[in-house]
Amino acid sequence: MLSSKRYGWFCVLGFEALYALCLAYGLLLAGKAAALHHSLFELLPGFTWINAGSIIAGAAGVFVFAWIFAWYFVWMHNASIVKSEK
């Protein structure tokens, strides 16, 4: 059985690290690639490309999405475990 609290914090750590890496990668792009990358980030609630409040709002959104993913994944995993009969 997976623990939702433990798995949730691992998901938050992974999702936030990926968020930071994607932000850094977006700063390296130019032209149409940068425009596409920036517009994809704007799908996060409250995000506009590179200002401090927006980065924090994006991180908060990623935090919430990570917990939703973790709760769903743990529920699916734990519900699918076949209990052996003795």
N, C-alpha and C positions, 0 to 999 in steps of 0.2 A: 504494500500500500504506500502510495506517495503522500507526503505531507504537503498540503497546499501552502502553508506558510513558508516552509523551506524552499519549495520549488518556485513559489511566487517571487521570493527575493533573488533567486538565481536568474529568473526571467527578467526582472527589473535590471539587474546588473548587466546582463547580456544585451538587452534592448537599448539601454542608455549608452553603453559602449559603442554599439553600432550606430546610434544616433549621432554621437560625437564624431565618429569616423566619417560618416556621411557628410556632416557639416564641414569638416576639414577638407574632404575631397571636393566639395562644391566650391571651395575657395580657390582651388587649383584650376578649375575649368574656365574656358573662355568661349565666347560666341554662342552658337545655337545649342551646344551641349550644356553650357552654363544656364541658358534660359530654360531648357527642359528640366534640368536638375532643380533649379529654383522653383519652378512651377509645381514640381512633384512635392516639394517640401510644403508648399502652400496648401496642400490637402490636409495638413494637420490643423486642428482648430486653433485660431488665434495667431497663426504664424505668417509673418511677412519676412522676406529675406533679410537677414543679418541686422538685427537690432537686439539689444540686451533683453528687453521685455519679451520679445518674440521667441528668443532662444529658451527662456525660462518657461514660457507657455508651451512651447513644443516639447520640452523635457517633461513637463507635467502631463501632457497628453500621452506621451510615450509611456510614462509611469502607469497611467490608468489602463492603457491598452495592454501593457505587459501583465498586469494583474488579472484582467479579463481573460487573456489567453491562458494564464497559469491556472486559474480556477476551472476553466473549461477543460483544459488538458488533463488536470488531475482528476476531475470528475469522470471524464471518459476512460482514463486509465484504470481508476479504481472500480468503476462500474463494470469493466470488461474482464476483471479477474474472476476466474472460475473457482468457486470454493469447492474443495474436495469434501466428499461425504465419507465419514468414518463409520 
